[in-house]
Amino acid sequence: MRYENRVKLTIRTPSSDPDNEYEEETTDWIEAHVTGVSSQVNINVFGSYKSDAAAIHLKCHYSGVQNVLINGVARKPQAVINARQNTVLVVQGV
C-alpha cells in the first residue's frame, strides 16, 4: 500500500495537570493512504455512513484521535479501527 497523502491528527491524552483533565496535541504531517468506503462495507460493518466516506490508513497505532486535518479541512472520525499495528480512520467525505 502506498502512503502518498499527508494528514495531521489532533490527539487527546490524559493530562498531568490537576486543573485540566485532557491535553490536546496536533501532530506533524503523517503519511496516510486514503481510500473510499464501499456501500456494502458501510451497511454491514460500520453502520450507515454516506457513500462519500473515506478510510484513512495510517502506518502506526494511534489512540485518542479527535480530528483529522486532510486537504485543509478538519474532520471528526466516525470510527477508529486498530489492527496489526495500523490505524484506520473512517471520516465523512473529504
Secondary structure, DSSP 4 states (H G I P E B T S, - for coil): ----EEEEEEEEEE-SSTT-SEEEEE---EEEEEEE--HHHIIIII-S--TT-EEEEESS---SEEEEEETTEEE--SEEEEETTEEEEEES--
